[in-house]
Every structure is written in structure tokens, then in C-alpha cells.
Amino acid sequence: MLNKNFLNISLASFNKKKSDDVLTSTEKKLQKEELERLLEVSILQQIFYHVKPDEIPESRFKRIINIPDWKIWIISISFILWVSSSVLLLKYDYLDKINPNNWNTKDSFDWFALFIFIIDIRWLYFISQKLILIVHKTL
């Protein structure tokens, strides 16, 4: 037996604005077209809201998404970490420490500088990825 998923769609009742006997044929036609458009929009909205937002990432239609508090904290902390790693890289010459031309065999490798560099590059990648998505959606 085949398993089929069905989607229940509710067709709302739309009240007429004027009585049918008062309307002209053109007004009736316009009212019918407006009713059809409203029904189409209603059906599309119901279908759209049954799909998870992750399944349609390129869609122009957006839904309000509640971001959990823990995710906001993680993003905030990682942003602060990125800003501080950028300051360390630029202000305290950590870029020179991970540059292979400046390596000295007598000194041990500065793993902290590499860690800071990786954090900085990862966030630059993340920001550029988000900017590309924003630009792509506005075109």
C-alpha cells in the first residue's frame, strides 16, 4: 500500500461587499476575479506555511522565525570573539608570527596566533556568505 501525505487546505468564506442585484456585469466580473485571487493567495499561503523554511532557502517569501535565546548568545559571543581576534591579529603582530617567512627553527610555533587567525578567517567567510545571500535575494 502506498503511503501518501495529504495537505488539508481550508477554503475560507469571503463576504460579498454589495448585493448581486445592485452590481453591474463588469463589477460582478471584477468581484469574481478578486475572489479567485484571494482564494489563490490563501491556498498558496497555506501550502507555503506547511513547508519548513529550510526546505526553501532561495524563496522570496519569508516567515517570521523565532530565534532561541541560546542561539543569540552563541552568535553574540562568537562575534565578540571575532572582533577581539581581529584586534589581536592587527595590533599585536600575530600576522607576523604565523607568516612562514618569519619562522625561526629555534623558537616554538605560536599555536595561539594560528588559532586567532583561523577564528578571524572563519568569521570573514561567514560574513561574506551572508552578504552574498542578501545581495542574491535582492536582485
N, CA, C and O atoms as a GROMACS GRO file, in nm:
protein
  556
    1MET      N    1   0.084  -0.117   0.000
    1MET     CA    2   0.000   0.000   0.000
    1MET      C    3   0.089   0.124   0.000
    1MET      O    4   0.190   0.128   0.071
    2LEU      N    5   0.054   0.224  -0.077
    2LEU     CA    6   0.132   0.346  -0.088
    2LEU      C    7   0.100   0.441   0.026
    2LEU      O    8  -0.016   0.462   0.062
    3ASN      N    9   0.205   0.497   0.082
    3ASN     CA   10   0.186   0.599   0.184
    3ASN      C   11   0.181   0.734   0.117
    3ASN      O   12   0.278   0.776   0.053
    4LYS      N   13   0.072   0.802   0.130
    4LYS     CA   14   0.058   0.934   0.070
    4LYS      C   15   0.032   1.036   0.179
    4LYS      O   16  -0.045   1.014   0.272
    5ASN      N   17   0.099   1.148   0.165
    5ASN     CA   18   0.078   1.258   0.257
    5ASN      C   19  -0.020   1.356   0.196
    5ASN      O   20  -0.007   1.394   0.079
    6PHE      N   21  -0.117   1.396   0.273
    6PHE     CA   22  -0.216   1.490   0.225
    6PHE      C   23  -0.204   1.619   0.303
    6PHE      O   24  -0.166   1.620   0.420
    7LEU      N   25  -0.237   1.727   0.237
    7LEU     CA   26  -0.234   1.858   0.300
    7LEU      C   27  -0.376   1.911   0.306
    7LEU      O   28  -0.442   1.927   0.203
    8ASN      N   29  -0.423   1.938   0.426
    8ASN     CA   30  -0.557   1.994   0.442
    8ASN      C   31  -0.553   2.143   0.415
    8ASN      O   32  -0.476   2.217   0.478
    9ILE      N   33  -0.634   2.187   0.323
    9ILE     CA   34  -0.641   2.329   0.290
    9ILE      C   35  -0.782   2.376   0.318
    9ILE      O   36  -0.880   2.317   0.272
   10SER      N   37  -0.791   2.482   0.394
   10SER     CA   38  -0.921   2.535   0.430
   10SER      C   39  -0.956   2.648   0.334
   10SER      O   40  -0.876   2.738   0.311
   11LEU      N   41  -1.075   2.643   0.280
   11LEU     CA   42  -1.123   2.750   0.192
   11LEU      C   43  -1.214   2.839   0.276
   11LEU      O   44  -1.326   2.801   0.313
   12ALA      N   45  -1.165   2.956   0.304
   12ALA     CA   46  -1.240   3.049   0.388
   12ALA      C   47  -1.358   3.105   0.312
   12ALA      O   48  -1.358   3.110   0.189
   13SER      N   49  -1.457   3.146   0.385
   13SER     CA   50  -1.571   3.210   0.319
   13SER      C   51  -1.543   3.359   0.311
   13SER      O   52  -1.503   3.421   0.409
   14PHE      N   53  -1.564   3.414   0.194
   14PHE     CA   54  -1.540   3.556   0.171
   14PHE      C   55  -1.674   3.626   0.154
   14PHE      O   56  -1.755   3.587   0.070
   15ASN      N   57  -1.697   3.728   0.233
   15ASN     CA   58  -1.824   3.802   0.227
   15ASN      C   59  -1.826   3.894   0.106
   15ASN      O   60  -1.725   3.954   0.070
   16LYS      N   61  -1.942   3.903   0.044
   16LYS     CA   62  -1.958   3.996  -0.067
   16LYS      C   63  -1.978   4.136  -0.012
   16LYS      O   64  -2.039   4.155   0.094
   17LYS      N   65  -1.925   4.233  -0.085
   17LYS     CA   66  -1.936   4.370  -0.037
   17LYS      C   67  -2.072   4.430  -0.072
   17LYS      O   68  -2.130   4.505   0.007
   18LYS      N   69  -2.121   4.398  -0.190
   18LYS     CA   70  -2.250   4.452  -0.233
   18LYS      C   71  -2.341   4.336  -0.269
   18LYS      O   72  -2.295   4.224  -0.293
   19SER      N   73  -2.466   4.363  -0.271
   19SER     CA   74  -2.560   4.260  -0.312
   19SER      C   75  -2.550   4.239  -0.463
   19SER      O   76  -2.521   4.334  -0.536
   20ASP      N   77  -2.573   4.114  -0.510
   20ASP     CA   78  -2.559   4.080  -0.650
   20ASP      C   79  -2.653   4.158  -0.741
   20ASP      O   80  -2.617   4.188  -0.855
   21ASP      N   81  -2.771   4.193  -0.694
   21ASP     CA   82  -2.866   4.261  -0.781
   21ASP      C   83  -2.830   4.408  -0.802
   21ASP      O   84  -2.882   4.469  -0.896
   22VAL      N   85  -2.742   4.467  -0.721
   22VAL     CA   86  -2.702   4.606  -0.735
   22VAL      C   87  -2.581   4.619  -0.829
   22VAL      O   88  -2.559   4.725  -0.887
   23LEU      N   89  -2.503   4.512  -0.844
   23LEU     CA   90  -2.380   4.517  -0.921
   23LEU      C   91  -2.406   4.507  -1.071
   23LEU      O   92  -2.498   4.439  -1.116
   24THR      N   93  -2.323   4.578  -1.147
   24THR     CA   94  -2.327   4.565  -1.292
   24THR      C   95  -2.248   4.442  -1.331
   24THR      O   96  -2.180   4.382  -1.248
   25SER      N   97  -2.257   4.404  -1.458
   25SER     CA   98  -2.185   4.284  -1.502
   25SER      C   99  -2.033   4.302  -1.491
   25SER      O  100  -1.962   4.207  -1.459
   26THR      N  101  -1.983   4.422  -1.518
   26THR     CA  102  -1.839   4.449  -1.504
   26THR      C  103  -1.796   4.437  -1.359
   26THR      O  104  -1.692   4.379  -1.329
   27GLU      N  105  -1.876   4.493  -1.268
   27GLU     CA  106  -1.843   4.484  -1.126
   27GLU      C  107  -1.847   4.340  -1.077
   27GLU      O  108  -1.765   4.299  -0.996
   28LYS      N  109  -1.944   4.262  -1.128
   28LYS     CA  110  -1.951   4.120  -1.091
   28LYS      C  111  -1.828   4.046  -1.139
   28LYS      O  112  -1.773   3.962  -1.067
   29LYS      N  113  -1.785   4.077  -1.260
   29LYS     CA  114  -1.665   4.012  -1.314
   29LYS      C  115  -1.542   4.047  -1.232
   29LYS      O  116  -1.461   3.960  -1.200
   30LEU      N  117  -1.528   4.176  -1.198
   30LEU     CA  118  -1.414   4.219  -1.115
   30LEU      C  119  -1.419   4.155  -0.977
   30LEU      O  120  -1.316   4.115  -0.922
   31GLN      N  121  -1.539   4.145  -0.920
   31GLN     CA  122  -1.555   4.084  -0.788
   31GLN      C  123  -1.518   3.935  -0.793
   31GLN      O  124  -1.455   3.883  -0.701
   32LYS      N  125  -1.556   3.869  -0.901
   32LYS     CA  126  -1.523   3.727  -0.916
   32LYS      C  127  -1.372   3.708  -0.931
   32LYS      O  128  -1.316   3.616  -0.872
   33GLU      N  129  -1.308   3.795  -1.009
   33GLU     CA  130  -1.162   3.787  -1.026
   33GLU      C  131  -1.090   3.813  -0.893
   33GLU      O  132  -0.991   3.747  -0.861
   34GLU      N  133  -1.141   3.910  -0.818
   34GLU     CA  134  -1.082   3.940  -0.688
   34GLU      C  135  -1.098   3.822  -0.592
   34GLU      O  136  -1.006   3.790  -0.516
   35LEU      N  137  -1.214   3.759  -0.594
   35LEU     CA  138  -1.238   3.643  -0.510
   35LEU      C  139  -1.145   3.528  -0.548
   35LEU      O  140  -1.089   3.461  -0.460
   36GLU      N  141  -1.128   3.505  -0.677
   36GLU     CA  142  -1.037   3.400  -0.723
   36GLU      C  143  -0.894   3.429  -0.680
   36GLU      O  144  -0.821   3.339  -0.638
   37ARG      N  145  -0.853   3.555  -0.691
   37ARG     CA  146  -0.718   3.593  -0.650
   37ARG      C  147  -0.698   3.571  -0.499
   37ARG      O  148  -0.595   3.520  -0.456
   38LEU      N  149  -0.798   3.609  -0.421
   38LEU     CA  150  -0.791   3.589  -0.276
   38LEU      C  151  -0.783   3.440  -0.242
   38LEU      O  152  -0.708   3.401  -0.152
   39LEU      N  153  -0.860   3.359  -0.311
   39LEU     CA  154  -0.856   3.215  -0.287
   39LEU      C  155  -0.720   3.157  -0.324
   39LEU      O  156  -0.665   3.074  -0.252
   40GLU      N  157  -0.665   3.200  -0.438
   40GLU     CA  158  -0.532   3.152  -0.479
   40GLU      C  159  -0.426   3.190  -0.375
   40GLU      O  160  -0.344   3.107  -0.337
   41VAL      N  161  -0.430   3.314  -0.332
   41VAL     CA  162  -0.333   3.359  -0.230
   41VAL      C  163  -0.349   3.279  -0.102
   41VAL      O  164  -0.250   3.239  -0.040
   42SER      N  165  -0.474   3.256  -0.061
   42SER     CA  166  -0.499   3.181   0.061
   42SER      C  167  -0.446   3.038   0.050
   42SER      O  168  -0.385   2.987   0.144
   43ILE      N  169  -0.470   2.974  -0.064
   43ILE     CA  170  -0.421   2.837  -0.083
   43ILE      C  171  -0.269   2.833  -0.084
   43ILE      O  172  -0.208   2.747  -0.021
   44LEU      N  173  -0.208   2.926  -0.156
   44LEU     CA  174  -0.061   2.931  -0.162
   44LEU      C  175   0.000   2.957  -0.024
   44LEU      O  176   0.101   2.896   0.011
   45GLN      N  177  -0.061   3.046   0.053
   45GLN     CA  178  -0.010   3.072   0.188
   45GLN      C  179  -0.017   2.947   0.275
   45GLN      O  180   0.076   2.918   0.349
   46GLN      N  181  -0.127   2.874   0.266
   46GLN     CA  182  -0.141   2.754   0.347
   46GLN      C  183  -0.039   2.648   0.307
   46GLN      O  184   0.018   2.580   0.392
   47ILE      N  185  -0.016   2.634   0.177
   47ILE     CA  186   0.086   2.539   0.131
   47ILE      C  187   0.223   2.585   0.179
   47ILE      O  188   0.302   2.504   0.230
   48PHE      N  189   0.251   2.712   0.162
   48PHE     CA  190   0.381   2.767   0.200
   48PHE      C  191   0.410   2.749   0.348
   48PHE      O  192   0.522   2.715   0.385
   49TYR      N  193   0.311   2.771   0.432
   49TYR     CA  194   0.334   2.761   0.576
   49TYR      C  195   0.340   2.618   0.627
   49TYR      O  196   0.370   2.596   0.744
   50HIS      N  197   0.311   2.521   0.543
   50HIS     CA  198   0.328   2.381   0.582
   50HIS      C  199   0.468   2.330   0.550
   50HIS      O  200   0.505   2.222   0.594
   51VAL      N  201   0.546   2.406   0.474
   51VAL     CA  202   0.682   2.367   0.437
   51VAL      C  203   0.779   2.433   0.534
   51VAL      O  204   0.762   2.549   0.571
   52LYS      N  205   0.880   2.359   0.574
   52LYS     CA  206   0.981   2.414   0.664
   52LYS      C  207   1.065   2.516   0.589
   52LYS      O  208   1.095   2.497   0.471
   53PRO      N  209   1.104   2.626   0.654
   53PRO     CA  210   1.182   2.730   0.587
   53PRO      C  211   1.316   2.678   0.533
   53PRO      O  212   1.367   2.730   0.433
   54ASP      N  213   1.373   2.575   0.597
   54ASP     CA  214   1.500   2.520   0.550
   54ASP      C  215   1.486   2.451   0.414
   54ASP      O  216   1.583   2.438   0.341
   55GLU      N  217   1.366   2.407   0.381
   55GLU     CA  218   1.344   2.337   0.255
   55GLU      C  219   1.332   2.432   0.136
   55GLU      O  220   1.340   2.388   0.021
   56ILE      N  221   1.314   2.561   0.162
   56ILE     CA  222   1.305   2.659   0.053
   56ILE      C  223   1.394   2.780   0.084
   56ILE      O  224   1.342   2.890   0.103
   57PRO      N  225   1.525   2.761   0.091
   57PRO     CA  226   1.613   2.871   0.131
   57PRO      C  227   1.621   2.985   0.030
   57PRO      O  228   1.649   3.099   0.067
   58GLU      N  229   1.598   2.957  -0.097
   58GLU     CA  230   1.609   3.059  -0.200
   58GLU      C  231   1.478   3.132  -0.226
   58GLU      O  232   1.470   3.213  -0.318
   59SER      N  233   1.378   3.105  -0.148
   59SER     CA  234   1.246   3.164  -0.170
   59SER      C  235   1.246   3.312  -0.135
   59SER      O  236   1.316   3.356  -0.044
   60ARG      N  237   1.166   3.389  -0.208
   60ARG     CA  238   1.147   3.530  -0.176
   60ARG      C  239   1.049   3.547  -0.061
   60ARG      O  240   1.046   3.652   0.003
   61PHE      N  241   0.970   3.445  -0.034
   61PHE     CA  242   0.872   3.452   0.073
   61PHE      C  243   0.941   3.418   0.205
   61PHE      O  244   1.007   3.315   0.217
   62LYS      N  245   0.924   3.504   0.301
   62LYS     CA  246   0.988   3.483   0.430
   62LYS      C  247   0.882   3.472   0.538
   62LYS      O  248   0.775   3.532   0.530
   63ARG      N  249   0.915   3.394   0.638
   63ARG     CA  250   0.830   3.380   0.754
   63ARG      C  251   0.904   3.434   0.874
   63ARG      O  252   1.027   3.440   0.875
   64ILE      N  253   0.830   3.472   0.973
   64ILE     CA  254   0.892   3.517   1.097
   64ILE      C  255   0.945   3.394   1.168
   64ILE      O  256   0.871   3.299   1.195
   65ILE      N  257   1.073   3.397   1.198
   65ILE     CA  258   1.136   3.284   1.265
   65ILE      C  259   1.181   3.329   1.403
   65ILE      O  260   1.254   3.427   1.416
   66ASN      N  261   1.138   3.258   1.503
   66ASN     CA  262   1.182   3.289   1.639
   66ASN      C  263   1.318   3.225   1.663
   66ASN      O  264   1.334   3.104   1.653
   67ILE      N  265   1.415   3.310   1.696
   67ILE     CA  266   1.550   3.261   1.723
   67ILE      C  267   1.558   3.234   1.874
   67ILE      O  268   1.528   3.322   1.954
   68PRO      N  269   1.600   3.113   1.911
   68PRO     CA  270   1.608   3.082   2.055
   68PRO      C  271   1.718   3.165   2.123
   68PRO      O  272   1.815   3.207   2.060
   69ASP      N  273   1.699   3.187   2.252
   69ASP     CA  274   1.794   3.269   2.329
   69ASP      C  275   1.936   3.213   2.325
   69ASP      O  276   2.032   3.290   2.316
   70TRP      N  277   1.950   3.081   2.332
   70TRP     CA  278   2.084   3.023   2.333
   70TRP      C  279   2.157   3.051   2.203
   70TRP      O  280   2.279   3.067   2.202
   71LYS      N  281   2.084   3.056   2.093
   71LYS     CA  282   2.147   3.083   1.964
   71LYS      C  283   2.192   3.229   1.955
   71LYS      O  284   2.298   3.259   1.899
   72ILE      N  285   2.114   3.319   2.010
   72ILE     CA  286   2.152   3.460   2.014
   72ILE      C  287   2.278   3.477   2.098
   72ILE      O  288   2.367   3.555   2.062
   73TRP      N  289   2.286   3.406   2.210
   73TRP     CA  290   2.406   3.413   2.294
   73TRP      C  291   2.529   3.361   2.220
   73TRP      O  292   2.636   3.422   2.227
   74ILE      N  293   2.515   3.250   2.151
   74ILE     CA  294   2.628   3.193   2.078
   74ILE      C  295   2.676   3.288   1.969
   74ILE      O  296   2.796   3.308   1.952
   75ILE      N  297   2.582   3.347   1.896
   75ILE     CA  298   2.619   3.441   1.790
   75ILE      C  299   2.688   3.565   1.850
   75ILE      O  300   2.786   3.614   1.796
   76SER      N  301   2.636   3.614   1.960
   76SER     CA  302   2.694   3.732   2.024
   76SER      C  303   2.835   3.704   2.074
   76SER      O  304   2.927   3.783   2.052
   77ILE      N  305   2.852   3.591   2.141
   77ILE     CA  306   2.984   3.557   2.194
   77ILE      C  307   3.084   3.534   2.081
   77ILE      O  308   3.199   3.576   2.090
   78SER      N  309   3.040   3.467   1.976
   78SER     CA  310   3.132   3.444   1.864
   78SER      C  311   3.165   3.574   1.792
   78SER      O  312   3.276   3.589   1.741
   79PHE      N  313   3.072   3.668   1.787
   79PHE     CA  314   3.103   3.798   1.727
   79PHE      C  315   3.206   3.872   1.810
   79PHE      O  316   3.299   3.931   1.755
   80ILE      N  317   3.192   3.869   1.942
   80ILE     CA  318   3.290   3.933   2.030
   80ILE      C  319   3.425   3.865   2.014
   80ILE      O  320   3.529   3.932   2.013
   81LEU      N  321   3.425   3.735   2.003
   81LEU     CA  322   3.549   3.660   1.982
   81LEU      C  323   3.614   3.701   1.850
   81LEU      O  324   3.737   3.715   1.843
   82TRP      N  325   3.534   3.720   1.745
   82TRP     CA  326   3.588   3.761   1.616
   82TRP      C  327   3.649   3.901   1.623
   82TRP      O  328   3.759   3.924   1.570
   83VAL      N  329   3.580   3.995   1.687
   83VAL     CA  330   3.632   4.132   1.698
   83VAL      C  331   3.763   4.131   1.777
   83VAL      O  332   3.860   4.197   1.737
   84SER      N  333   3.766   4.059   1.886
   84SER     CA  334   3.890   4.055   1.966
   84SER      C  335   4.002   3.984   1.891
   84SER      O  336   4.118   4.024   1.905
   85SER      N  337   3.971   3.881   1.812
   85SER     CA  338   4.077   3.815   1.735
   85SER      C  339   4.129   3.907   1.626
   85SER      O  340   4.248   3.905   1.595
   86SER      N  341   4.042   3.988   1.567
   86SER     CA  342   4.088   4.084   1.466
   86SER      C  343   4.180   4.188   1.528
   86SER      O  344   4.282   4.225   1.469
   87VAL      N  345   4.145   4.234   1.648
   87VAL     CA  346   4.231   4.331   1.717
   87VAL      C  347   4.366   4.268   1.749
   87VAL      O  348   4.470   4.332   1.729
   88LEU      N  349   4.366   4.145   1.797
   88LEU     CA  350   4.492   4.077   1.828
   88LEU      C  351   4.578   4.059   1.702
   88LEU      O  352   4.699   4.080   1.707
   89LEU      N  353   4.516   4.020   1.593
   89LEU     CA  354   4.592   3.999   1.470
   89LEU      C  355   4.656   4.128   1.420
   89LEU      O  356   4.771   4.128   1.376
   90LEU      N  357   4.582   4.236   1.427
   90LEU     CA  358   4.632   4.361   1.369
   90LEU      C  359   4.718   4.442   1.467
   90LEU      O  360   4.817   4.502   1.426
   91LYS      N  361   4.682   4.444   1.592
   91LYS     CA  362   4.751   4.530   1.688
   91LYS      C  363   4.879   4.466   1.743
   91LYS      O  364   4.979   4.535   1.764
   92TYR      N  365   4.875   4.337   1.768
   92TYR     CA  366   4.988   4.273   1.836
   92TYR      C  367   5.073   4.186   1.744
   92TYR      O  368   5.141   4.095   1.792
   93ASP      N  369   5.070   4.211   1.617
   93ASP     CA  370   5.158   4.146   1.519
   93ASP      C  371   5.147   3.994   1.516
   93ASP      O  372   5.246   3.925   1.493
   94TYR      N  373   5.030   3.942   1.538
   94TYR     CA  374   5.012   3.797   1.528
   94TYR      C  375   5.023   3.750   1.383
   94TYR      O  376   5.056   3.634   1.358
   95LEU      N  377   4.995   3.838   1.289
   95LEU     CA  378   5.012   3.801   1.148
   95LEU      C  379   5.158   3.770   1.117
   95LEU      O  380   5.188   3.680   1.039
   96ASP      N  381   5.248   3.845   1.178
   96ASP     CA  382   5.392   3.818   1.158
   96ASP      C  383   5.432   3.684   1.218
   96ASP      O  384   5.521   3.617   1.166
   97LYS      N  385   5.368   3.645   1.326
   97LYS     CA  386   5.404   3.520   1.392
   97LYS      C  387   5.362   3.397   1.312
   97LYS      O  388   5.424   3.291   1.323
   98ILE      N  389   5.257   3.409   1.231
   98ILE     CA  390   5.215   3.292   1.152
   98ILE      C  391   5.264   3.300   1.007
   98ILE      O  392   5.236   3.210   0.928
   99ASN      N  393   5.334   3.405   0.974
   99ASN     CA  394   5.393   3.417   0.841
   99ASN      C  395   5.512   3.322   0.829
   99ASN      O  396   5.605   3.332   0.909
  100PRO      N  397   5.512   3.230   0.731
  100PRO     CA  398   5.622   3.133   0.720
  100PRO      C  399   5.758   3.197   0.695
  100PRO      O  400   5.861   3.137   0.728
  101ASN      N  401   5.762   3.316   0.640
  101ASN     CA  402   5.890   3.384   0.618
  101ASN      C  403   5.956   3.428   0.748
  101ASN      O  404   6.077   3.449   0.753
  102ASN      N  405   5.878   3.442   0.853
  102ASN     CA  406   5.931   3.487   0.982
  102ASN      C  407   5.955   3.373   1.080
  102ASN      O  408   5.994   3.399   1.195
  103TRP      N  409   5.934   3.250   1.039
  103TRP     CA  410   5.951   3.138   1.132
  103TRP      C  411   6.099   3.118   1.162
  103TRP      O  412   6.185   3.132   1.076
  104ASN      N  413   6.123   3.085   1.286
  104ASN     CA  414   6.259   3.058   1.332
  104ASN      C  415   6.259   2.918   1.391
  104ASN      O  416   6.174   2.885   1.474
  105THR      N  417   6.353   2.836   1.350
  105THR     CA  418   6.356   2.698   1.398
  105THR      C  419   6.391   2.690   1.547
  105THR      O  420   6.361   2.590   1.612
  106LYS      N  421   6.453   2.793   1.599
  106LYS     CA  422   6.488   2.792   1.741
  106LYS      C  423   6.366   2.816   1.830
  106LYS      O  424   6.359   2.764   1.942
  107ASP      N  425   6.272   2.894   1.781
  107ASP     CA  426   6.153   2.924   1.860
  107ASP      C  427   6.042   2.822   1.831
  107ASP      O  428   6.036   2.765   1.722
  108SER      N  429   5.958   2.801   1.927
  108SER     CA  430   5.844   2.712   1.904
  108SER      C  431   5.735   2.788   1.827
  108SER      O  432   5.726   2.911   1.835
  109PHE      N  433   5.655   2.714   1.755
  109PHE     CA  434   5.549   2.776   1.675
  109PHE      C  435   5.441   2.831   1.767
  109PHE      O  436   5.406   2.768   1.867
  110ASP      N  437   5.389   2.948   1.734
  110ASP     CA  438   5.286   3.012   1.815
  110ASP      C  439   5.148   2.962   1.770
  110ASP      O  440   5.089   3.016   1.676
  111TRP      N  441   5.099   2.858   1.838
  111TRP     CA  442   4.971   2.798   1.802
  111TRP      C  443   4.854   2.890   1.834
  111TRP      O  444   4.751   2.886   1.767
  112PHE      N  445   4.870   2.973   1.934
  112PHE     CA  446   4.765   3.068   1.969
  112PHE      C  447   4.741   3.167   1.855
  112PHE      O  448   4.627   3.201   1.824
  113ALA      N  449   4.850   3.212   1.791
  113ALA     CA  450   4.836   3.304   1.677
  113ALA      C  451   4.764   3.236   1.562
  113ALA      O  452   4.682   3.298   1.495
  114LEU      N  453   4.792   3.108   1.539
  114LEU     CA  454   4.722   3.034   1.434
  114LEU      C  455   4.574   3.019   1.467
  114LEU      O  456   4.488   3.032   1.379
  115PHE      N  457   4.543   2.990   1.593
  115PHE     CA  458   4.404   2.978   1.637
  115PHE      C  459   4.329   3.109   1.615
  115PHE      O  460   4.216   3.109   1.565
  116ILE      N  461   4.390   3.220   1.652
  116ILE     CA  462   4.330   3.352   1.634
  116ILE      C  463   4.307   3.380   1.485
  116ILE      O  464   4.203   3.434   1.447
  117PHE      N  465   4.403   3.344   1.403
  117PHE     CA  466   4.392   3.364   1.258
  117PHE      C  467   4.276   3.281   1.200
  117PHE      O  468   4.201   3.330   1.116
  118ILE      N  469   4.263   3.158   1.244
  118ILE     CA  470   4.156   3.071   1.195
  118ILE      C  471   4.020   3.127   1.235
  118ILE      O  472   3.927   3.125   1.154
  119ILE      N  473   4.005   3.175   1.356
  119ILE     CA  474   3.879   3.236   1.400
  119ILE      C  475   3.846   3.356   1.312
  119ILE      O  476   3.731   3.373   1.270
  120ASP      N  477   3.945   3.438   1.286
  120ASP     CA  478   3.923   3.558   1.206
  120ASP      C  479   3.882   3.523   1.063
  120ASP      O  480   3.788   3.582   1.009
  121ILE      N  481   3.950   3.429   1.002
  121ILE     CA  482   3.918   3.389   0.865
  121ILE      C  483   3.780   3.324   0.859
  121ILE      O  484   3.705   3.347   0.765
  122ARG      N  485   3.748   3.243   0.957
  122ARG     CA  486   3.616   3.176   0.960
  122ARG      C  487   3.503   3.278   0.965
  122ARG      O  488   3.403   3.262   0.896
  123TRP      N  489   3.518   3.381   1.047
  123TRP     CA  490   3.415   3.483   1.055
  123TRP      C  491   3.407   3.566   0.928
  123TRP      O  492   3.297   3.604   0.886
  124LEU      N  493   3.519   3.594   0.865
  124LEU     CA  494   3.515   3.666   0.737
  124LEU      C  495   3.440   3.584   0.633
  124LEU      O  496   3.364   3.638   0.553
  125TYR      N  497   3.462   3.453   0.633
  125TYR     CA  498   3.389   3.364   0.543
  125TYR      C  499   3.239   3.369   0.573
  125TYR      O  500   3.157   3.379   0.482
  126PHE      N  501   3.203   3.362   0.700
  126PHE     CA  502   3.063   3.365   0.742
  126PHE      C  503   2.996   3.495   0.698
  126PHE      O  504   2.885   3.493   0.644
  127ILE      N  505   3.062   3.608   0.722
  127ILE     CA  506   3.005   3.738   0.686
  127ILE      C  507   2.991   3.751   0.535
  127ILE      O  508   2.888   3.799   0.487
  128SER      N  509   3.092   3.710   0.460
  128SER     CA  510   3.083   3.720   0.314
  128SER      C  511   2.974   3.629   0.260
  128SER      O  512   2.906   3.666   0.164
  129GLN      N  513   2.956   3.512   0.318
  129GLN     CA  514   2.850   3.421   0.276
  129GLN      C  515   2.712   3.485   0.298
  129GLN      O  516   2.626   3.478   0.210
  130LYS      N  517   2.692   3.547   0.412
  130LYS     CA  518   2.564   3.613   0.441
  130LYS      C  519   2.542   3.732   0.348
  130LYS      O  520   2.429   3.755   0.303
  131LEU      N  521   2.646   3.808   0.320
  131LEU     CA  522   2.632   3.921   0.228
  131LEU      C  523   2.596   3.876   0.088
  131LEU      O  524   2.514   3.940   0.021
  132ILE      N  525   2.655   3.768   0.042
  132ILE     CA  526   2.622   3.714  -0.091
  132ILE      C  527   2.476   3.672  -0.096
  132ILE      O  528   2.407   3.699  -0.195
  133LEU      N  529   2.427   3.607   0.009
  133LEU     CA  530   2.286   3.567   0.014
  133LEU      C  531   2.193   3.688   0.012
  133LEU      O  532   2.090   3.687  -0.055
  134ILE      N  533   2.230   3.792   0.086
  134ILE     CA  534   2.147   3.913   0.090
  134ILE      C  535   2.143   3.980  -0.047
  134ILE      O  536   2.036   4.020  -0.094
  135VAL      N  537   2.259   3.991  -0.111
  135VAL     CA  538   2.264   4.054  -0.243
  135VAL      C  539   2.189   3.970  -0.345
  135VAL      O  540   2.118   4.024  -0.430
  136HIS      N  541   2.205   3.840  -0.337
  136HIS     CA  542   2.138   3.750  -0.432
  136HIS      C  543   1.986   3.760  -0.421
  136HIS      O  544   1.916   3.754  -0.522
  137LYS      N  545   1.934   3.774  -0.301
  137LYS     CA  546   1.790   3.780  -0.281
  137LYS      C  547   1.731   3.914  -0.322
  137LYS      O  548   1.613   3.922  -0.356
  138THR      N  549   1.812   4.019  -0.321
  138THR     CA  550   1.761   4.150  -0.360
  138THR      C  551   1.765   4.171  -0.511
  138THR      O  552   1.700   4.263  -0.561
  139LEU      N  553   1.838   4.090  -0.583
  139LEU     CA  554   1.844   4.106  -0.729
  139LEU      C  555   1.723   4.051  -0.798
  139LEU      O  556   1.713   4.057  -0.920
   0.00000   0.00000   0.00000
